[in-house]
Amino acid sequence: MLTHLCTSCSKRQIIFPTQFTAVTASEQGPVATFDCWCGAEQSAPLGWAAAEPRKRVLAA
Ligand SMILES: [Zn+2]
């Protein structure tokens, strides 16, 4: 699930994975293609690959 500012209807919408029509790989990570609630085809990076692993802090 992600939020996306649609270039067609100019609304920020919640996009559910069930709206995805494709997920393709790019140098920046996976990019989802989906249909906005208005019907326009949109795409947005999913950002999974860019996420850094969490650093663990041990309490002494
Ligand atoms: Zn839209």
PDB file of the backbone (N, CA, C, O) and the ligand in Angstrom, with CONECT records:
HET     ZN  A 101       1
ATOM      1  N   MET A   1       0.846  -1.194   0.000  1.00  0.00           N
ATOM      2  CA  MET A   1       0.000   0.000   0.000  1.00  0.00           C
ATOM      3  C   MET A   1       0.881   1.244   0.000  1.00  0.00           C
ATOM      4  O   MET A   1       1.897   1.283   0.694  1.00  0.00           O
ATOM      5  N   LEU A   2       0.508   2.242  -0.760  1.00  0.00           N
ATOM      6  CA  LEU A   2       1.287   3.470  -0.831  1.00  0.00           C
ATOM      7  C   LEU A   2       0.352   4.636  -1.098  1.00  0.00           C
ATOM      8  O   LEU A   2      -0.786   4.449  -1.528  1.00  0.00           O
ATOM      9  N   THR A   3       0.841   5.832  -0.841  1.00  0.00           N
ATOM     10  CA  THR A   3       0.091   7.017  -1.228  1.00  0.00           C
ATOM     11  C   THR A   3       0.749   7.594  -2.463  1.00  0.00           C
ATOM     12  O   THR A   3       1.972   7.564  -2.602  1.00  0.00           O
ATOM     13  N   HIS A   4      -0.069   8.118  -3.354  1.00  0.00           N
ATOM     14  CA  HIS A   4       0.443   8.593  -4.630  1.00  0.00           C
ATOM     15  C   HIS A   4      -0.317   9.839  -5.051  1.00  0.00           C
ATOM     16  O   HIS A   4      -1.545   9.885  -4.973  1.00  0.00           O
ATOM     17  N   LEU A   5       0.424  10.854  -5.502  1.00  0.00           N
ATOM     18  CA  LEU A   5      -0.199  12.057  -6.046  1.00  0.00           C
ATOM     19  C   LEU A   5      -0.397  11.829  -7.542  1.00  0.00           C
ATOM     20  O   LEU A   5       0.567  11.779  -8.306  1.00  0.00           O
ATOM     21  N   CYS A   6      -1.633  11.694  -7.939  1.00  0.00           N
ATOM     22  CA  CYS A   6      -1.960  11.358  -9.325  1.00  0.00           C
ATOM     23  C   CYS A   6      -1.670  12.538 -10.248  1.00  0.00           C
ATOM     24  O   CYS A   6      -2.001  13.677  -9.921  1.00  0.00           O
ATOM     25  N   THR A   7      -1.055  12.273 -11.394  1.00  0.00           N
ATOM     26  CA  THR A   7      -0.759  13.331 -12.354  1.00  0.00           C
ATOM     27  C   THR A   7      -1.977  13.662 -13.203  1.00  0.00           C
ATOM     28  O   THR A   7      -1.969  14.652 -13.934  1.00  0.00           O
ATOM     29  N   SER A   8      -3.028  12.844 -13.116  1.00  0.00           N
ATOM     30  CA  SER A   8      -4.223  13.080 -13.907  1.00  0.00           C
ATOM     31  C   SER A   8      -5.289  13.827 -13.111  1.00  0.00           C
ATOM     32  O   SER A   8      -5.800  14.849 -13.570  1.00  0.00           O
ATOM     33  N   CYS A   9      -5.631  13.323 -11.912  1.00  0.00           N
ATOM     34  CA  CYS A   9      -6.689  13.953 -11.121  1.00  0.00           C
ATOM     35  C   CYS A   9      -6.122  14.867 -10.035  1.00  0.00           C
ATOM     36  O   CYS A   9      -6.881  15.542  -9.340  1.00  0.00           O
ATOM     37  N   SER A  10      -4.795  14.896  -9.883  1.00  0.00           N
ATOM     38  CA  SER A  10      -4.114  15.777  -8.923  1.00  0.00           C
ATOM     39  C   SER A  10      -4.538  15.530  -7.480  1.00  0.00           C
ATOM     40  O   SER A  10      -4.459  16.432  -6.646  1.00  0.00           O
ATOM     41  N   LYS A  11      -4.987  14.318  -7.183  1.00  0.00           N
ATOM     42  CA  LYS A  11      -5.355  13.967  -5.814  1.00  0.00           C
ATOM     43  C   LYS A  11      -4.349  12.987  -5.252  1.00  0.00           C
ATOM     44  O   LYS A  11      -3.821  12.135  -5.968  1.00  0.00           O
ATOM     45  N   ARG A  12      -4.086  13.119  -3.946  1.00  0.00           N
ATOM     46  CA  ARG A  12      -3.239  12.135  -3.274  1.00  0.00           C
ATOM     47  C   ARG A  12      -4.136  10.995  -2.832  1.00  0.00           C
ATOM     48  O   ARG A  12      -5.044  11.185  -2.023  1.00  0.00           O
ATOM     49  N   GLN A  13      -3.881   9.824  -3.361  1.00  0.00           N
ATOM     50  CA  GLN A  13      -4.744   8.685  -3.139  1.00  0.00           C
ATOM     51  C   GLN A  13      -3.977   7.547  -2.487  1.00  0.00           C
ATOM     52  O   GLN A  13      -2.766   7.418  -2.665  1.00  0.00           O
ATOM     53  N   ILE A  14      -4.684   6.733  -1.739  1.00  0.00           N
ATOM     54  CA  ILE A  14      -4.103   5.493  -1.229  1.00  0.00           C
ATOM     55  C   ILE A  14      -4.245   4.440  -2.320  1.00  0.00           C
ATOM     56  O   ILE A  14      -5.337   4.203  -2.838  1.00  0.00           O
ATOM     57  N   ILE A  15      -3.128   3.815  -2.658  1.00  0.00           N
ATOM     58  CA  ILE A  15      -3.115   2.790  -3.697  1.00  0.00           C
ATOM     59  C   ILE A  15      -2.866   1.443  -3.042  1.00  0.00           C
ATOM     60  O   ILE A  15      -1.875   1.266  -2.333  1.00  0.00           O
ATOM     61  N   PHE A  16      -3.748   0.506  -3.273  1.00  0.00           N
ATOM     62  CA  PHE A  16      -3.628  -0.826  -2.695  1.00  0.00           C
ATOM     63  C   PHE A  16      -2.929  -1.766  -3.685  1.00  0.00           C
ATOM     64  O   PHE A  16      -3.012  -1.574  -4.898  1.00  0.00           O
ATOM     65  N   PRO A  17      -2.246  -2.772  -3.159  1.00  0.00           N
ATOM     66  CA  PRO A  17      -1.566  -3.720  -4.055  1.00  0.00           C
ATOM     67  C   PRO A  17      -2.499  -4.376  -5.076  1.00  0.00           C
ATOM     68  O   PRO A  17      -2.053  -4.790  -6.145  1.00  0.00           O
ATOM     69  N   THR A  18      -3.774  -4.470  -4.755  1.00  0.00           N
ATOM     70  CA  THR A  18      -4.712  -5.075  -5.698  1.00  0.00           C
ATOM     71  C   THR A  18      -4.916  -4.204  -6.939  1.00  0.00           C
ATOM     72  O   THR A  18      -5.441  -4.673  -7.949  1.00  0.00           O
ATOM     73  N   GLN A  19      -4.496  -2.925  -6.862  1.00  0.00           N
ATOM     74  CA  GLN A  19      -4.608  -2.033  -8.020  1.00  0.00           C
ATOM     75  C   GLN A  19      -3.391  -2.122  -8.926  1.00  0.00           C
ATOM     76  O   GLN A  19      -3.398  -1.584 -10.034  1.00  0.00           O
ATOM     77  N   PHE A  20      -2.336  -2.804  -8.458  1.00  0.00           N
ATOM     78  CA  PHE A  20      -1.125  -2.914  -9.266  1.00  0.00           C
ATOM     79  C   PHE A  20      -1.416  -3.752 -10.501  1.00  0.00           C
ATOM     80  O   PHE A  20      -2.039  -4.811 -10.418  1.00  0.00           O
ATOM     81  N   THR A  21      -0.957  -3.265 -11.642  1.00  0.00           N
ATOM     82  CA  THR A  21      -1.066  -4.042 -12.871  1.00  0.00           C
ATOM     83  C   THR A  21       0.290  -4.610 -13.271  1.00  0.00           C
ATOM     84  O   THR A  21       0.367  -5.545 -14.069  1.00  0.00           O
ATOM     85  N   ALA A  22       1.376  -4.034 -12.707  1.00  0.00           N
ATOM     86  CA  ALA A  22       2.719  -4.527 -13.004  1.00  0.00           C
ATOM     87  C   ALA A  22       3.688  -3.992 -11.964  1.00  0.00           C
ATOM     88  O   ALA A  22       3.476  -2.924 -11.390  1.00  0.00           O
ATOM     89  N   VAL A  23       4.738  -4.737 -11.733  1.00  0.00           N
ATOM     90  CA  VAL A  23       5.868  -4.262 -10.933  1.00  0.00           C
ATOM     91  C   VAL A  23       7.122  -4.575 -11.736  1.00  0.00           C
ATOM     92  O   VAL A  23       7.400  -5.731 -12.054  1.00  0.00           O
ATOM     93  N   THR A  24       7.874  -3.524 -12.057  1.00  0.00           N
ATOM     94  CA  THR A  24       9.075  -3.708 -12.852  1.00  0.00           C
ATOM     95  C   THR A  24      10.296  -3.236 -12.071  1.00  0.00           C
ATOM     96  O   THR A  24      10.192  -2.374 -11.199  1.00  0.00           O
ATOM     97  N   ALA A  25      11.426  -3.796 -12.387  1.00  0.00           N
ATOM     98  CA  ALA A  25      12.666  -3.435 -11.707  1.00  0.00           C
ATOM     99  C   ALA A  25      13.298  -2.234 -12.391  1.00  0.00           C
ATOM    100  O   ALA A  25      13.279  -2.119 -13.616  1.00  0.00           O
ATOM    101  N   SER A  26      13.854  -1.346 -11.588  1.00  0.00           N
ATOM    102  CA  SER A  26      14.637  -0.236 -12.115  1.00  0.00           C
ATOM    103  C   SER A  26      15.898  -0.125 -11.276  1.00  0.00           C
ATOM    104  O   SER A  26      16.069  -0.859 -10.302  1.00  0.00           O
ATOM    105  N   GLU A  27      16.788   0.801 -11.657  1.00  0.00           N
ATOM    106  CA  GLU A  27      18.031   0.963 -10.905  1.00  0.00           C
ATOM    107  C   GLU A  27      17.754   1.455  -9.494  1.00  0.00           C
ATOM    108  O   GLU A  27      18.547   1.202  -8.587  1.00  0.00           O
ATOM    109  N   GLN A  28      16.642   2.152  -9.292  1.00  0.00           N
ATOM    110  CA  GLN A  28      16.296   2.670  -7.969  1.00  0.00           C
ATOM    111  C   GLN A  28      15.461   1.677  -7.162  1.00  0.00           C
ATOM    112  O   GLN A  28      15.102   1.961  -6.019  1.00  0.00           O
ATOM    113  N   GLY A  29      15.149   0.521  -7.741  1.00  0.00           N
ATOM    114  CA  GLY A  29      14.331  -0.454  -7.045  1.00  0.00           C
ATOM    115  C   GLY A  29      13.055  -0.711  -7.820  1.00  0.00           C
ATOM    116  O   GLY A  29      12.882  -0.213  -8.932  1.00  0.00           O
ATOM    117  N   PRO A  30      12.157  -1.495  -7.226  1.00  0.00           N
ATOM    118  CA  PRO A  30      10.935  -1.862  -7.941  1.00  0.00           C
ATOM    119  C   PRO A  30      10.015  -0.654  -8.166  1.00  0.00           C
ATOM    120  O   PRO A  30       9.887   0.212  -7.300  1.00  0.00           O
ATOM    121  N   VAL A  31       9.384  -0.612  -9.334  1.00  0.00           N
ATOM    122  CA  VAL A  31       8.435   0.445  -9.681  1.00  0.00           C
ATOM    123  C   VAL A  31       7.099  -0.216  -9.978  1.00  0.00           C
ATOM    124  O   VAL A  31       7.001  -1.118 -10.811  1.00  0.00           O
ATOM    125  N   ALA A  32       6.072   0.254  -9.276  1.00  0.00           N
ATOM    126  CA  ALA A  32       4.734  -0.306  -9.470  1.00  0.00           C
ATOM    127  C   ALA A  32       3.979   0.503 -10.513  1.00  0.00           C
ATOM    128  O   ALA A  32       4.016   1.733 -10.506  1.00  0.00           O
ATOM    129  N   THR A  33       3.298  -0.194 -11.402  1.00  0.00           N
ATOM    130  CA  THR A  33       2.354   0.434 -12.322  1.00  0.00           C
ATOM    131  C   THR A  33       0.964   0.055 -11.860  1.00  0.00           C
ATOM    132  O   THR A  33       0.699  -1.112 -11.571  1.00  0.00           O
ATOM    133  N   PHE A  34       0.075   1.033 -11.787  1.00  0.00           N
ATOM    134  CA  PHE A  34      -1.266   0.774 -11.238  1.00  0.00           C
ATOM    135  C   PHE A  34      -2.254   1.748 -11.852  1.00  0.00           C
ATOM    136  O   PHE A  34      -1.871   2.742 -12.468  1.00  0.00           O
ATOM    137  N   ASP A  35      -3.533   1.444 -11.673  1.00  0.00           N
ATOM    138  CA  ASP A  35      -4.591   2.344 -12.116  1.00  0.00           C
ATOM    139  C   ASP A  35      -5.064   3.155 -10.921  1.00  0.00           C
ATOM    140  O   ASP A  35      -5.450   2.595  -9.895  1.00  0.00           O
ATOM    141  N   CYS A  36      -5.030   4.482 -11.058  1.00  0.00           N
ATOM    142  CA  CYS A  36      -5.559   5.366 -10.013  1.00  0.00           C
ATOM    143  C   CYS A  36      -7.067   5.150  -9.901  1.00  0.00           C
ATOM    144  O   CYS A  36      -7.693   4.535 -10.764  1.00  0.00           O
ATOM    145  N   TRP A  37      -7.628   5.673  -8.812  1.00  0.00           N
ATOM    146  CA  TRP A  37      -9.083   5.582  -8.617  1.00  0.00           C
ATOM    147  C   TRP A  37      -9.826   6.298  -9.737  1.00  0.00           C
ATOM    148  O   TRP A  37     -10.979   5.971 -10.016  1.00  0.00           O
ATOM    149  N   CYS A  38      -9.179   7.280 -10.391  1.00  0.00           N
ATOM    150  CA  CYS A  38      -9.822   8.002 -11.496  1.00  0.00           C
ATOM    151  C   CYS A  38      -9.708   7.234 -12.806  1.00  0.00           C
ATOM    152  O   CYS A  38     -10.332   7.607 -13.799  1.00  0.00           O
ATOM    153  N   GLY A  39      -8.913   6.158 -12.816  1.00  0.00           N
ATOM    154  CA  GLY A  39      -8.781   5.347 -14.016  1.00  0.00           C
ATOM    155  C   GLY A  39      -7.495   5.585 -14.775  1.00  0.00           C
ATOM    156  O   GLY A  39      -7.191   4.848 -15.713  1.00  0.00           O
ATOM    157  N   ALA A  40      -6.722   6.605 -14.390  1.00  0.00           N
ATOM    158  CA  ALA A  40      -5.474   6.913 -15.090  1.00  0.00           C
ATOM    159  C   ALA A  40      -4.381   5.938 -14.679  1.00  0.00           C
ATOM    160  O   ALA A  40      -4.256   5.589 -13.505  1.00  0.00           O
ATOM    161  N   GLU A  41      -3.588   5.500 -15.661  1.00  0.00           N
ATOM    162  CA  GLU A  41      -2.460   4.631 -15.355  1.00  0.00           C
ATOM    163  C   GLU A  41      -1.334   5.473 -14.782  1.00  0.00           C
ATOM    164  O   GLU A  41      -0.953   6.495 -15.353  1.00  0.00           O
ATOM    165  N   GLN A  42      -0.809   5.036 -13.657  1.00  0.00           N
ATOM    166  CA  GLN A  42       0.247   5.753 -12.953  1.00  0.00           C
ATOM    167  C   GLN A  42       1.354   4.778 -12.609  1.00  0.00           C
ATOM    168  O   GLN A  42       1.173   3.563 -12.696  1.00  0.00           O
ATOM    169  N   SER A  43       2.513   5.317 -12.215  1.00  0.00           N
ATOM    170  CA  SER A  43       3.579   4.466 -11.722  1.00  0.00           C
ATOM    171  C   SER A  43       4.292   5.196 -10.593  1.00  0.00           C
ATOM    172  O   SER A  43       4.344   6.425 -10.557  1.00  0.00           O
ATOM    173  N   ALA A  44       4.839   4.413  -9.676  1.00  0.00           N
ATOM    174  CA  ALA A  44       5.532   4.987  -8.528  1.00  0.00           C
ATOM    175  C   ALA A  44       6.550   3.984  -8.014  1.00  0.00           C
ATOM    176  O   ALA A  44       6.311   2.776  -8.044  1.00  0.00           O
ATOM    177  N   PRO A  45       7.696   4.488  -7.540  1.00  0.00           N
ATOM    178  CA  PRO A  45       8.684   3.580  -6.952  1.00  0.00           C
ATOM    179  C   PRO A  45       8.181   3.032  -5.633  1.00  0.00           C
ATOM    180  O   PRO A  45       7.535   3.742  -4.863  1.00  0.00           O
ATOM    181  N   LEU A  46       8.476   1.777  -5.376  1.00  0.00           N
ATOM    182  CA  LEU A  46       8.039   1.158  -4.122  1.00  0.00           C
ATOM    183  C   LEU A  46       9.022   1.423  -2.996  1.00  0.00           C
ATOM    184  O   LEU A  46       8.646   1.410  -1.823  1.00  0.00           O
ATOM    185  N   GLY A  47      10.291   1.666  -3.348  1.00  0.00           N
ATOM    186  CA  GLY A  47      11.251   2.098  -2.348  1.00  0.00           C
ATOM    187  C   GLY A  47      11.788   1.012  -1.439  1.00  0.00           C
ATOM    188  O   GLY A  47      12.497   1.316  -0.479  1.00  0.00           O
ATOM    189  N   TRP A  48      11.472  -0.241  -1.709  1.00  0.00           N
ATOM    190  CA  TRP A  48      11.938  -1.303  -0.821  1.00  0.00           C
ATOM    191  C   TRP A  48      13.449  -1.432  -0.850  1.00  0.00           C
ATOM    192  O   TRP A  48      14.083  -1.631   0.186  1.00  0.00           O
ATOM    193  N   ALA A  49      14.028  -1.318  -2.048  1.00  0.00           N
ATOM    194  CA  ALA A  49      15.464  -1.537  -2.177  1.00  0.00           C
ATOM    195  C   ALA A  49      16.265  -0.405  -1.546  1.00  0.00           C
ATOM    196  O   ALA A  49      17.419  -0.603  -1.165  1.00  0.00           O
ATOM    197  N   ALA A  50      15.665   0.785  -1.429  1.00  0.00           N
ATOM    198  CA  ALA A  50      16.388   1.935  -0.904  1.00  0.00           C
ATOM    199  C   ALA A  50      16.438   1.937   0.621  1.00  0.00           C
ATOM    200  O   ALA A  50      17.238   2.650   1.227  1.00  0.00           O
ATOM    201  N   ALA A  51      15.579   1.135   1.229  1.00  0.00           N
ATOM    202  CA  ALA A  51      15.514   1.144   2.689  1.00  0.00           C
ATOM    203  C   ALA A  51      16.767   0.534   3.295  1.00  0.00           C
ATOM    204  O   ALA A  51      17.174  -0.572   2.936  1.00  0.00           O
ATOM    205  N   GLU A  52      17.361   1.257   4.202  1.00  0.00           N
ATOM    206  CA  GLU A  52      18.542   0.733   4.880  1.00  0.00           C
ATOM    207  C   GLU A  52      18.115  -0.189   6.016  1.00  0.00           C
ATOM    208  O   GLU A  52      17.084   0.020   6.656  1.00  0.00           O
ATOM    209  N   PRO A  53      18.927  -1.209   6.247  1.00  0.00           N
ATOM    210  CA  PRO A  53      18.609  -2.073   7.388  1.00  0.00           C
ATOM    211  C   PRO A  53      18.692  -1.281   8.687  1.00  0.00           C
ATOM    212  O   PRO A  53      19.549  -0.413   8.851  1.00  0.00           O
ATOM    213  N   ARG A  54      17.807  -1.590   9.584  1.00  0.00           N
ATOM    214  CA  ARG A  54      17.789  -0.869  10.863  1.00  0.00           C
ATOM    215  C   ARG A  54      19.023  -1.213  11.682  1.00  0.00           C
ATOM    216  O   ARG A  54      19.453  -2.364  11.753  1.00  0.00           O
ATOM    217  N   LYS A  55      19.567  -0.188  12.288  1.00  0.00           N
ATOM    218  CA  LYS A  55      20.703  -0.422  13.163  1.00  0.00           C
ATOM    219  C   LYS A  55      20.195  -0.835  14.537  1.00  0.00           C
ATOM    220  O   LYS A  55      19.258  -0.251  15.081  1.00  0.00           O
ATOM    221  N   ARG A  56      20.822  -1.828  15.062  1.00  0.00           N
ATOM    222  CA  ARG A  56      20.392  -2.311  16.370  1.00  0.00           C
ATOM    223  C   ARG A  56      21.188  -1.620  17.469  1.00  0.00           C
ATOM    224  O   ARG A  56      22.413  -1.516  17.396  1.00  0.00           O
ATOM    225  N   VAL A  57      20.501  -1.167  18.450  1.00  0.00           N
ATOM    226  CA  VAL A  57      21.143  -0.530  19.585  1.00  0.00           C
ATOM    227  C   VAL A  57      20.943  -1.428  20.798  1.00  0.00           C
ATOM    228  O   VAL A  57      19.821  -1.734  21.202  1.00  0.00           O
ATOM    229  N   LEU A  58      22.055  -1.829  21.351  1.00  0.00           N
ATOM    230  CA  LEU A  58      21.972  -2.690  22.521  1.00  0.00           C
ATOM    231  C   LEU A  58      22.054  -1.849  23.787  1.00  0.00           C
ATOM    232  O   LEU A  58      22.989  -1.070  23.969  1.00  0.00           O
ATOM    233  N   ALA A  59      21.088  -2.013  24.638  1.00  0.00           N
ATOM    234  CA  ALA A  59      21.118  -1.285  25.913  1.00  0.00           C
ATOM    235  C   ALA A  59      22.027  -2.026  26.891  1.00  0.00           C
ATOM    236  O   ALA A  59      21.921  -3.243  27.047  1.00  0.00           O
ATOM    237  N   ALA A  60      22.901  -1.301  27.533  1.00  0.00           N
ATOM    238  CA  ALA A  60      23.829  -1.918  28.472  1.00  0.00           C
ATOM    239  C   ALA A  60      23.253  -1.897  29.882  1.00  0.00           C
ATOM    240  O   ALA A  60      23.894  -2.375  30.818  1.00  0.00           O
TER     241      ALA A  60
HETATM  242 ZN    ZN A 101      -6.135   9.914 -10.472  1.00  0.00          ZN2+
END
